[in-house]
Amino acid sequence: MVKLYLVRISGEVILKASKTRIRFEKRLVKNIIDMCRKHGIFNLKIEKSEARIFIEGPEKLESILCKVFGIYSYSPVVKVDFSDLEDLSNKAKDYFKNKIVGKKFAVRVKRAGKHDFTSIDAARKIGSKLYKYSTGVNLKNPEVEVFVEIRNNHAFFFDKIIKGSGGLPIGVNGRAVSLFSGGFDSPVASWFAWKRGVELDFVYCYLGGLDAKYRTLKVLKTLVDNWCSGYTPKLHIVDFRPIVSDIIKNVKKELRQVILRRAMYRAAEIIAREVQASAIVTGESLGQVSSQTLWNIAVAEEIVRIPILRPLIGLDKEEIINLARKIGTYELSSKVREYCAIARGKVATRAKLSDVKMEEEKISSDVIEDAAKRREIYNVFEINPIDFLPVENVAINFIPSEALLIDLREREDFEKWHPPNAIHIEDLKIDSLPKDRVIIAYCDSGILSSEFAASLRKKGFKAFSFEGGLSQLRYKACK
């Protein structure tokens, strides 16, 4: 069913100077079209008016427009033509009367253009026509609000206003690179950067752990697929394992975290200059961990010559987690393991720049530049996290969220305990297994499941054996 939507542009866009506002509005329309195409909507009718955009499209639009930055709010509306106030109020009565039966109501009118009546006149006239169908008027706390927006000789009727994401359209404020780890902080920081109109590429410093890489990519895909519009973001995966190894081997443990952070900044800056980005975005929050004290932040960022943006600097962990829930990354981020804590025990919270530089001299001077040059680059829209699972090794030590678990033990053991959604081998038809889904087999020891997974791979399945057998699987399932 095709509906007409009235889209209200963010106030800060409307308040820009004329040329800037026109540019921002054009970018907003582009981003709306792009977001709709990502969701399979191609035939849109879009008309831009003063501070408003009118879009004709399917009902599906209602759940999509809220993900486009630069939209303050929107409403599904019905458009009517009218000749005078009497005609308008009669048409409003016919449209709204069934919505207010037995309820207290209020009429809200906005008007643009030249008319021989005011917005208050229109609200009173429409209210008087509707009054007999209701239980009365309550302007402060109505059970139902009816809205009329008048533009010249057209009026738009609606009874709900859906809040948008606000902010500025992505792409109007330049480009940055986001240091992305997949935990709670970096996705929320990236979301805020988008909200301020910044295009982002993502830099993932891979510190080790296949499960961390897989889960980080799941978080990134969810974030980008749901919120990114108007451009194609790139992911830059930098292998940081040699750098971490160098730091652990040569650097005093109390300074390792600050030096690792400096290395990440430096790698991000190298990539930023290559992709013509003007800043680095991080998920740091002041005082959250030892490397994020004010003193350590100052020492860490000394190594780069471009701005570092920290959208979360004043938020606490609870506020960040609540935002992660709002943007849809909380569940996935909660499963991402922390690999960047490379020092145990007491660490420096007020590192001195002179001490840090002295320790840095113990690290190979080219290791960061080499890692950045050898990075892997991907189009985020085309990433499938499953493709990053190991093809050279049949064993796996974690369970991807979309995996199909197959239990190879005796039926009696299966009935005593098995992970949620696991399938017993006797209940399985091999020919019906999906080839686009990860399959993980397990047994008591991991020997039988390795052979089973290997046989499935020969048939073209993405099959693995859970490493360590049942005892390790129980441990993972209980975490």
One Martini backbone bead per residue (centre of mass of N, CA, C, O) as a GRO file, in nm:
protein
  479
    1MET     BB    1   0.093   0.039   0.025
    2VAL     BB    2   0.058   0.366  -0.053
    3LYS     BB    3   0.219   0.649   0.095
    4LEU     BB    4   0.224   0.960   0.262
    5TYR     BB    5   0.511   1.160   0.363
    6LEU     BB    6   0.602   1.377   0.624
    7VAL     BB    7   0.914   1.551   0.634
    8ARG     BB    8   1.119   1.673   0.892
    9ILE     BB    9   1.368   1.887   0.916
   10SER     BB   10   1.621   1.974   1.074
   11GLY     BB   11   1.671   2.272   1.229
   12GLU     BB   12   1.983   2.312   1.166
   13VAL     BB   13   1.933   2.311   0.860
   14ILE     BB   14   1.727   2.546   0.831
   15LEU     BB   15   1.939   2.767   0.968
   16LYS     BB   16   2.097   2.785   0.735
   17ALA     BB   17   2.227   2.904   0.485
   18SER     BB   18   2.105   2.883   0.180
   19LYS     BB   19   2.333   2.717   0.039
   20THR     BB   20   2.371   2.512   0.265
   21ARG     BB   21   2.080   2.409   0.284
   22ILE     BB   22   2.060   2.298  -0.003
   23ARG     BB   23   2.290   2.095   0.027
   24PHE     BB   24   2.175   1.935   0.267
   25GLU     BB   25   1.903   1.856   0.135
   26LYS     BB   26   2.021   1.697  -0.100
   27ARG     BB   27   2.165   1.491   0.080
   28LEU     BB   28   1.914   1.383   0.221
   29VAL     BB   29   1.773   1.273  -0.028
   30LYS     BB   30   1.998   1.080  -0.108
   31ASN     BB   31   1.992   0.913   0.159
   32ILE     BB   32   1.703   0.817   0.137
   33ILE     BB   33   1.732   0.666  -0.129
   34ASP     BB   34   1.959   0.478  -0.035
   35MET     BB   35   1.811   0.343   0.204
   36CYS     BB   36   1.578   0.231   0.035
   37ARG     BB   37   1.744   0.054  -0.158
   38LYS     BB   38   1.857  -0.134   0.068
   39HIS     BB   39   1.525  -0.213   0.113
   40GLY     BB   40   1.387  -0.238  -0.186
   41ILE     BB   41   1.333   0.077  -0.265
   42PHE     BB   42   1.271   0.257  -0.588
   43ASN     BB   43   0.968   0.392  -0.604
   44LEU     BB   44   0.988   0.726  -0.563
   45LYS     BB   45   0.820   1.021  -0.445
   46ILE     BB   46   0.978   1.347  -0.445
   47GLU     BB   47   0.912   1.649  -0.247
   48LYS     BB   48   1.031   1.973  -0.201
   49SER     BB   49   1.004   2.191   0.073
   50GLU     BB   50   0.971   2.401   0.323
   51ALA     BB   51   1.110   2.202   0.566
   52ARG     BB   52   1.012   1.976   0.356
   53ILE     BB   53   0.927   1.628   0.280
   54PHE     BB   54   0.772   1.442   0.019
   55ILE     BB   55   0.666   1.091   0.034
   56GLU     BB   56   0.612   0.823  -0.189
   57GLY     BB   57   0.528   0.502  -0.037
   58PRO     BB   58   0.562   0.246   0.145
   59GLU     BB   59   0.510   0.138   0.469
   60LYS     BB   60   0.814   0.064   0.515
   61LEU     BB   61   0.916   0.358   0.560
   62GLU     BB   62   0.852   0.392   0.867
   63SER     BB   63   1.123   0.206   0.948
   64ILE     BB   64   1.348   0.390   0.784
   65LEU     BB   65   1.353   0.704   0.840
   66CYS     BB   66   1.476   0.679   1.140
   67LYS     BB   67   1.782   0.612   0.998
   68VAL     BB   68   1.797   0.916   0.899
   69PHE     BB   69   1.995   1.169   0.898
   70GLY     BB   70   1.810   1.490   0.931
   71ILE     BB   71   1.553   1.382   1.073
   72TYR     BB   72   1.317   1.480   1.299
   73SER     BB   73   1.035   1.399   1.153
   74TYR     BB   74   0.729   1.196   1.087
   75SER     BB   75   0.431   1.139   0.865
   76PRO     BB   76   0.146   0.996   0.790
   77VAL     BB   77  -0.056   1.123   0.518
   78VAL     BB   78  -0.332   1.332   0.407
   79LYS     BB   79  -0.428   1.481   0.109
   80VAL     BB   80  -0.589   1.806   0.064
   81ASP     BB   81  -0.819   2.010  -0.086
   82PHE     BB   82  -0.913   2.363  -0.061
   83SER     BB   83  -1.109   2.672  -0.051
   84ASP     BB   84  -1.184   2.694   0.262
   85LEU     BB   85  -1.248   2.671   0.592
   86GLU     BB   86  -1.506   2.511   0.565
   87ASP     BB   87  -1.396   2.290   0.383
   88LEU     BB   88  -1.167   2.199   0.567
   89SER     BB   89  -1.338   2.124   0.824
   90ASN     BB   90  -1.510   1.907   0.685
   91LYS     BB   91  -1.275   1.721   0.600
   92ALA     BB   92  -1.165   1.681   0.884
   93LYS     BB   93  -1.415   1.555   1.005
   94ASP     BB   94  -1.430   1.304   0.815
   95TYR     BB   95  -1.142   1.195   0.898
   96PHE     BB   96  -1.149   1.217   1.241
   97LYS     BB   97  -1.416   1.118   1.385
   98ASN     BB   98  -1.338   0.806   1.436
   99LYS     BB   99  -1.080   0.879   1.628
  100ILE     BB  100  -1.269   1.041   1.875
  101VAL     BB  101  -1.455   0.849   1.984
  102GLY     BB  102  -1.490   0.878   2.326
  103LYS     BB  103  -1.276   1.125   2.330
  104LYS     BB  104  -1.022   1.326   2.410
  105PHE     BB  105  -0.917   1.629   2.236
  106ALA     BB  106  -0.683   1.776   1.989
  107VAL     BB  107  -0.590   2.057   1.791
  108ARG     BB  108  -0.324   2.081   1.542
  109VAL     BB  109  -0.191   2.376   1.382
  110LYS     BB  110  -0.030   2.442   1.068
  111ARG     BB  111   0.102   2.729   0.870
  112ALA     BB  112   0.149   2.808   0.510
  113GLY     BB  113   0.087   3.108   0.379
  114LYS     BB  114  -0.201   3.254   0.231
  115HIS     BB  115  -0.470   3.362   0.448
  116ASP     BB  116  -0.802   3.438   0.603
  117PHE     BB  117  -0.654   3.271   0.838
  118THR     BB  118  -0.561   3.118   1.123
  119SER     BB  119  -0.453   2.865   1.311
  120ILE     BB  120  -0.662   2.912   1.536
  121ASP     BB  121  -0.909   2.922   1.359
  122ALA     BB  122  -0.879   2.632   1.248
  123ALA     BB  123  -0.886   2.482   1.519
  124ARG     BB  124  -1.167   2.578   1.609
  125LYS     BB  125  -1.333   2.484   1.368
  126ILE     BB  126  -1.256   2.184   1.378
  127GLY     BB  127  -1.336   2.136   1.674
  128SER     BB  128  -1.640   2.203   1.642
  129LYS     BB  129  -1.696   1.965   1.440
  130LEU     BB  130  -1.583   1.729   1.647
  131TYR     BB  131  -1.713   1.747   1.933
  132LYS     BB  132  -1.975   1.551   1.910
  133TYR     BB  133  -1.776   1.282   1.894
  134SER     BB  134  -1.687   1.344   2.178
  135THR     BB  135  -1.581   1.415   2.535
  136GLY     BB  136  -1.384   1.646   2.455
  137VAL     BB  137  -1.152   1.895   2.542
  138ASN     BB  138  -0.775   1.854   2.567
  139LEU     BB  139  -0.484   2.035   2.542
  140LYS     BB  140  -0.283   1.896   2.759
  141ASN     BB  141  -0.437   1.576   2.785
  142PRO     BB  142  -0.493   1.400   2.538
  143GLU     BB  143  -0.596   1.105   2.378
  144VAL     BB  144  -0.619   1.281   2.108
  145GLU     BB  145  -0.438   1.385   1.819
  146VAL     BB  146  -0.489   1.633   1.570
  147PHE     BB  147  -0.346   1.703   1.248
  148VAL     BB  148  -0.277   2.020   1.069
  149GLU     BB  149  -0.126   2.098   0.754
  150ILE     BB  150  -0.083   2.411   0.595
  151ARG     BB  151  -0.039   2.462   0.225
  152ASN     BB  152  -0.200   2.676   0.110
  153ASN     BB  153  -0.438   2.466  -0.073
  154HIS     BB  154  -0.321   2.257   0.131
  155ALA     BB  155  -0.372   1.955   0.328
  156PHE     BB  156  -0.257   1.771   0.625
  157PHE     BB  157  -0.341   1.462   0.765
  158PHE     BB  158  -0.279   1.358   1.116
  159ASP     BB  159  -0.200   1.129   1.426
  160LYS     BB  160   0.127   1.114   1.393
  161ILE     BB  161   0.464   1.134   1.539
  162ILE     BB  162   0.786   1.048   1.424
  163LYS     BB  163   1.088   1.004   1.539
  164GLY     BB  164   1.395   1.093   1.458
  165SER     BB  165   1.756   1.132   1.453
  166GLY     BB  166   1.861   1.376   1.343
  167GLY     BB  167   2.081   1.604   1.267
  168LEU     BB  168   2.299   1.528   1.001
  169PRO     BB  169   2.380   1.453   0.701
  170ILE     BB  170   2.559   1.235   0.560
  171GLY     BB  171   2.846   1.424   0.414
  172VAL     BB  172   2.858   1.744   0.520
  173ASN     BB  173   3.140   1.687   0.727
  174GLY     BB  174   3.306   1.485   0.597
  175ARG     BB  175   3.599   1.281   0.689
  176ALA     BB  176   3.663   0.974   0.874
  177VAL     BB  177   3.818   0.760   1.114
  178SER     BB  178   3.735   0.455   1.284
  179LEU     BB  179   3.805   0.307   1.580
  180PHE     BB  180   3.729  -0.044   1.569
  181SER     BB  181   3.614  -0.315   1.807
  182GLY     BB  182   3.286  -0.385   1.888
  183GLY     BB  183   3.212  -0.274   2.129
  184PHE     BB  184   3.025  -0.041   2.284
  185ASP     BB  185   3.175   0.230   2.198
  186SER     BB  186   3.248   0.252   1.886
  187PRO     BB  187   2.958   0.243   1.765
  188VAL     BB  188   2.851   0.495   1.912
  189ALA     BB  189   3.062   0.694   1.805
  190SER     BB  190   2.993   0.651   1.507
  191TRP     BB  191   2.700   0.741   1.524
  192PHE     BB  192   2.765   1.033   1.610
  193ALA     BB  193   2.928   1.109   1.361
  194TRP     BB  194   2.700   1.072   1.163
  195LYS     BB  195   2.505   1.277   1.303
  196ARG     BB  196   2.734   1.508   1.212
  197GLY     BB  197   2.800   1.433   0.893
  198VAL     BB  198   3.010   1.191   0.892
  199GLU     BB  199   3.222   1.013   0.719
  200LEU     BB  200   3.318   0.658   0.736
  201ASP     BB  201   3.591   0.478   0.817
  202PHE     BB  202   3.733   0.157   0.919
  203VAL     BB  203   3.950   0.060   1.197
  204TYR     BB  204   4.097  -0.264   1.252
  205CYS     BB  205   4.282  -0.388   1.523
  206TYR     BB  206   4.435  -0.688   1.508
  207LEU     BB  207   4.511  -0.892   1.811
  208GLY     BB  208   4.344  -1.146   1.808
  209GLY     BB  209   4.110  -1.366   1.760
  210LEU     BB  210   3.864  -1.495   1.579
  211ASP     BB  211   3.612  -1.419   1.742
  212ALA     BB  212   3.662  -1.113   1.745
  213LYS     BB  213   3.649  -1.065   1.443
  214TYR     BB  214   3.373  -1.180   1.386
  215ARG     BB  215   3.213  -1.004   1.596
  216THR     BB  216   3.299  -0.729   1.489
  217LEU     BB  217   3.173  -0.764   1.205
  218LYS     BB  218   2.884  -0.795   1.307
  219VAL     BB  219   2.861  -0.516   1.428
  220LEU     BB  220   2.931  -0.350   1.177
  221LYS     BB  221   2.707  -0.454   0.993
  222THR     BB  222   2.471  -0.362   1.167
  223LEU     BB  223   2.537  -0.064   1.172
  224VAL     BB  224   2.553  -0.008   0.863
  225ASP     BB  225   2.283  -0.134   0.764
  226ASN     BB  226   2.103   0.060   0.958
  227TRP     BB  227   2.269   0.374   0.933
  228CYS     BB  228   2.393   0.383   0.649
  229SER     BB  229   2.420   0.664   0.410
  230GLY     BB  230   2.542   0.787   0.081
  231TYR     BB  231   2.774   0.560   0.109
  232THR     BB  232   3.091   0.365   0.103
  233PRO     BB  233   3.227   0.188   0.337
  234LYS     BB  234   3.541   0.110   0.483
  235LEU     BB  235   3.758  -0.161   0.572
  236HIS     BB  236   4.050  -0.169   0.794
  237ILE     BB  237   4.278  -0.432   0.839
  238VAL     BB  238   4.509  -0.447   1.108
  239ASP     BB  239   4.793  -0.620   1.193
  240PHE     BB  240   4.880  -0.614   1.551
  241ARG     BB  241   5.055  -0.855   1.651
  242PRO     BB  242   5.351  -0.753   1.612
  243ILE     BB  243   5.316  -0.504   1.794
  244VAL     BB  244   5.236  -0.645   2.055
  245SER     BB  245   5.483  -0.820   2.076
  246ASP     BB  246   5.685  -0.587   2.098
  247ILE     BB  247   5.568  -0.457   2.351
  248ILE     BB  248   5.581  -0.701   2.547
  249LYS     BB  249   5.893  -0.752   2.510
  250ASN     BB  250   6.004  -0.422   2.558
  251VAL     BB  251   5.788  -0.300   2.750
  252LYS     BB  252   5.673  -0.159   3.006
  253LYS     BB  253   5.380  -0.247   3.152
  254GLU     BB  254   5.277   0.046   3.251
  255LEU     BB  255   5.306   0.149   2.918
  256ARG     BB  256   5.153  -0.029   2.709
  257GLN     BB  257   4.874   0.105   2.666
  258VAL     BB  258   4.972   0.379   2.561
  259ILE     BB  259   5.144   0.266   2.324
  260LEU     BB  260   4.916   0.122   2.182
  261ARG     BB  261   4.744   0.371   2.134
  262ARG     BB  262   4.954   0.521   1.963
  263ALA     BB  263   4.965   0.307   1.739
  264MET     BB  264   4.670   0.335   1.653
  265TYR     BB  265   4.677   0.629   1.579
  266ARG     BB  266   4.898   0.606   1.365
  267ALA     BB  267   4.751   0.412   1.176
  268ALA     BB  268   4.501   0.593   1.136
  269GLU     BB  269   4.654   0.832   1.012
  270ILE     BB  270   4.766   0.693   0.763
  271ILE     BB  271   4.486   0.621   0.651
  272ALA     BB  272   4.356   0.900   0.650
  273ARG     BB  273   4.551   1.025   0.439
  274GLU     BB  274   4.482   0.825   0.208
  275VAL     BB  275   4.147   0.891   0.232
  276GLN     BB  276   4.102   1.195   0.310
  277ALA     BB  277   4.096   1.237   0.614
  278SER     BB  278   4.048   1.467   0.908
  279ALA     BB  279   3.995   1.229   1.124
  280ILE     BB  280   3.957   1.071   1.445
  281VAL     BB  281   3.754   0.811   1.585
  282THR     BB  282   3.653   0.746   1.924
  283GLY     BB  283   3.540   0.557   2.234
  284GLU     BB  284   3.629   0.751   2.445
  285SER     BB  285   3.618   0.784   2.809
  286LEU     BB  286   3.664   0.965   3.071
  287GLY     BB  287   3.809   0.740   3.304
  288GLN     BB  288   3.732   0.439   3.235
  289VAL     BB  289   4.039   0.387   3.189
  290SER     BB  290   4.376   0.410   3.214
  291SER     BB  291   4.411   0.522   2.906
  292GLN     BB  292   4.162   0.759   2.985
  293THR     BB  293   4.307   0.965   3.102
  294LEU     BB  294   4.397   1.281   3.063
  295TRP     BB  295   4.704   1.229   3.057
  296ASN     BB  296   4.704   0.983   2.854
  297ILE     BB  297   4.565   1.121   2.623
  298ALA     BB  298   4.778   1.340   2.575
  299VAL     BB  299   5.012   1.142   2.519
  300ALA     BB  300   4.883   0.971   2.290
  301GLU     BB  301   4.809   1.218   2.081
  302GLU     BB  302   5.099   1.332   2.014
  303ILE     BB  303   5.160   1.141   1.753
  304VAL     BB  304   4.954   1.323   1.609
  305ARG     BB  305   4.819   1.570   1.337
  306ILE     BB  306   4.521   1.500   1.395
  307PRO     BB  307   4.217   1.492   1.488
  308ILE     BB  308   4.039   1.378   1.786
  309LEU     BB  309   3.732   1.223   1.820
  310ARG     BB  310   3.506   1.219   2.129
  311PRO     BB  311   3.176   1.160   2.173
  312LEU     BB  312   3.207   1.004   2.481
  313ILE     BB  313   3.369   1.172   2.698
  314GLY     BB  314   3.097   1.232   2.907
  315LEU     BB  315   3.031   0.931   2.935
  316ASP     BB  316   2.906   0.659   3.073
  317LYS     BB  317   2.856   0.325   3.059
  318GLU     BB  318   2.548   0.327   3.084
  319GLU     BB  319   2.494   0.528   2.857
  320ILE     BB  320   2.630   0.365   2.634
  321ILE     BB  321   2.458   0.108   2.658
  322ASN     BB  322   2.186   0.243   2.599
  323LEU     BB  323   2.272   0.327   2.312
  324ALA     BB  324   2.330   0.044   2.204
  325ARG     BB  325   2.038  -0.043   2.224
  326LYS     BB  326   1.917   0.171   2.035
  327ILE     BB  327   2.113   0.085   1.774
  328GLY     BB  328   2.158  -0.250   1.793
  329THR     BB  329   2.458  -0.355   1.944
  330TYR     BB  330   2.458  -0.489   2.224
  331GLU     BB  331   2.449  -0.800   2.191
  332LEU     BB  332   2.705  -0.821   2.013
  333SER     BB  333   2.907  -0.661   2.194
  334SER     BB  334   2.884  -0.855   2.449
  335LYS     BB  335   3.067  -1.086   2.273
  336VAL     BB  336   3.319  -0.917   2.276
  337ARG     BB  337   3.642  -0.949   2.315
  338GLU     BB  338   3.917  -0.842   2.511
  339TYR     BB  339   4.255  -0.760   2.364
  340CYS     BB  340   4.392  -0.469   2.467
  341ALA     BB  341   4.484  -0.602   2.739
  342ILE     BB  342   4.850  -0.607   2.792
  343ALA     BB  343   4.820  -0.544   3.108
  344ARG     BB  344   4.910  -0.632   3.432
  345GLY     BB  345   4.823  -0.458   3.686
  346LYS     BB  346   5.004  -0.192   3.724
  347VAL     BB  347   4.931   0.124   3.574
  348ALA     BB  348   4.962   0.408   3.407
  349THR     BB  349   4.781   0.730   3.466
  350ARG     BB  350   5.063   0.933   3.444
  351ALA     BB  351   5.214   0.959   3.185
  352LYS     BB  352   5.522   1.030   3.048
  353LEU     BB  353   5.642   1.134   2.756
  354SER     BB  354   5.942   1.067   2.794
  355ASP     BB  355   5.899   0.769   2.876
  356VAL     BB  356   5.742   0.677   2.627
  357LYS     BB  357   5.959   0.745   2.413
  358MET     BB  358   6.176   0.561   2.528
  359GLU     BB  359   6.013   0.295   2.491
  360GLU     BB  360   5.956   0.321   2.180
  361GLU     BB  361   6.257   0.272   2.091
  362LYS     BB  362   6.219  -0.053   2.128
  363ILE     BB  363   6.065  -0.025   1.870
  364SER     BB  364   6.005  -0.067   1.563
  365SER     BB  365   5.976   0.195   1.338
  366ASP     BB  366   5.813   0.019   1.094
  367VAL     BB  367   5.571  -0.155   1.205
  368ILE     BB  368   5.326   0.034   1.158
  369GLU     BB  369   5.359   0.103   0.858
  370ASP     BB  370   5.355  -0.191   0.760
  371ALA     BB  371   5.074  -0.264   0.867
  372ALA     BB  372   4.918  -0.046   0.706
  373LYS     BB  373   5.011  -0.140   0.418
  374ARG     BB  374   4.901  -0.455   0.471
  375ARG     BB  375   4.621  -0.411   0.465
  376GLU     BB  376   4.281  -0.479   0.465
  377ILE     BB  377   4.018  -0.416   0.216
  378TYR     BB  378   3.662  -0.330   0.256
  379ASN     BB  379   3.336  -0.358   0.176
  380VAL     BB  380   3.094  -0.352   0.406
  381PHE     BB  381   2.842  -0.443   0.239
  382GLU     BB  382   3.011  -0.720   0.139
  383ILE     BB  383   3.028  -0.841   0.406
  384ASN     BB  384   3.095  -1.176   0.548
  385PRO     BB  385   3.180  -1.311   0.842
  386ILE     BB  386   3.203  -1.609   0.748
  387ASP     BB  387   3.454  -1.560   0.553
  388PHE     BB  388   3.655  -1.535   0.824
  389LEU     BB  389   3.666  -1.815   0.854
  390PRO     BB  390   3.848  -2.094   0.863
  391VAL     BB  391   3.980  -2.301   0.591
  392GLU     BB  392   4.246  -2.454   0.714
  393ASN     BB  393   4.054  -2.518   0.965
  394VAL     BB  394   3.822  -2.729   1.132
  395ALA     BB  395   3.864  -2.581   1.389
  396ILE     BB  396   3.664  -2.435   1.663
  397ASN     BB  397   3.620  -2.196   1.964
  398PHE     BB  398   3.334  -2.097   1.855
  399ILE     BB  399   2.988  -1.960   1.824
  400PRO     BB  400   2.814  -1.863   1.590
  401SER     BB  401   2.499  -1.730   1.581
  402GLU     BB  402   2.416  -1.893   1.292
  403ALA     BB  403   2.471  -2.169   1.383
  404LEU     BB  404   2.471  -2.522   1.331
  405LEU     BB  405   2.414  -2.774   1.566
  406ILE     BB  406   2.583  -3.097   1.597
  407ASP     BB  407   2.513  -3.405   1.755
  408LEU     BB  408   2.726  -3.713   1.796
  409ARG     BB  409   2.603  -3.851   2.016
  410GLU     BB  410   2.423  -4.011   2.210
  411ARG     BB  411   2.097  -3.981   2.281
  412GLU     BB  412   2.117  -3.990   2.590
  413ASP     BB  413   2.324  -3.754   2.612
  414PHE     BB  414   2.155  -3.542   2.468
  415GLU     BB  415   1.913  -3.542   2.672
  416LYS     BB  416   2.074  -3.442   2.921
  417TRP     BB  417   2.261  -3.250   2.720
  418HIS     BB  418   2.228  -2.935   2.534
  419PRO     BB  419   2.237  -2.695   2.337
  420PRO     BB  420   2.067  -2.465   2.211
  421ASN     BB  421   1.943  -2.584   1.900
  422ALA     BB  422   2.037  -2.856   1.885
  423ILE     BB  423   2.116  -3.141   1.674
  424HIS     BB  424   2.065  -3.458   1.612
  425ILE     BB  425   2.194  -3.678   1.391
  426GLU     BB  426   1.922  -3.853   1.363
  427ASP     BB  427   1.754  -3.571   1.275
  428LEU     BB  428   1.927  -3.568   1.010
  429LYS     BB  429   1.950  -3.426   0.677
  430ILE     BB  430   2.201  -3.374   0.473
  431ASP     BB  431   2.048  -3.267   0.211
  432SER     BB  432   1.911  -3.019   0.395
  433LEU     BB  433   2.155  -2.861   0.426
  434PRO     BB  434   2.286  -2.550   0.444
  435LYS     BB  435   2.543  -2.383   0.248
  436ASP     BB  436   2.506  -2.079   0.398
  437ARG     BB  437   2.581  -2.226   0.670
  438VAL     BB  438   2.704  -2.279   0.971
  439ILE     BB  439   2.870  -2.581   1.082
  440ILE     BB  440   2.865  -2.750   1.407
  441ALA     BB  441   3.042  -3.007   1.546
  442TYR     BB  442   3.000  -3.249   1.823
  443CYS     BB  443   3.176  -3.418   2.093
  444ASP     BB  444   3.353  -3.541   2.343
  445SER     BB  445   3.660  -3.490   2.196
  446GLY     BB  446   3.670  -3.403   1.860
  447ILE     BB  447   3.722  -3.641   1.657
  448LEU     BB  448   3.453  -3.708   1.517
  449SER     BB  449   3.386  -3.412   1.434
  450SER     BB  450   3.625  -3.373   1.242
  451GLU     BB  451   3.543  -3.590   1.037
  452PHE     BB  452   3.262  -3.481   0.976
  453ALA     BB  453   3.344  -3.196   0.879
  454ALA     BB  454   3.530  -3.290   0.650
  455SER     BB  455   3.305  -3.436   0.487
  456LEU     BB  456   3.132  -3.178   0.443
  457ARG     BB  457   3.340  -3.008   0.289
  458LYS     BB  458   3.348  -3.199   0.036
  459LYS     BB  459   3.028  -3.102  -0.011
  460GLY     BB  460   3.032  -2.766   0.051
  461PHE     BB  461   3.048  -2.707   0.348
  462LYS     BB  462   3.048  -2.494   0.647
  463ALA     BB  463   3.253  -2.680   0.841
  464PHE     BB  464   3.292  -2.772   1.196
  465SER     BB  465   3.485  -2.828   1.490
  466PHE     BB  466   3.472  -2.842   1.823
  467GLU     BB  467   3.709  -2.744   2.030
  468GLY     BB  468   3.750  -2.989   2.295
  469GLY     BB  469   3.465  -3.054   2.304
  470LEU     BB  470   3.235  -3.078   2.554
  471SER     BB  471   3.378  -2.920   2.782
  472GLN     BB  472   3.415  -2.655   2.614
  473LEU     BB  473   3.119  -2.617   2.535
  474ARG     BB  474   3.008  -2.580   2.818
  475TYR     BB  475   3.178  -2.334   2.887
  476LYS     BB  476   3.070  -2.150   2.659
  477ALA     BB  477   2.760  -2.182   2.723
  478CYS     BB  478   2.799  -2.047   3.026
  479LYS     BB  479   2.908  -1.745   2.944
   0.00000   0.00000   0.00000
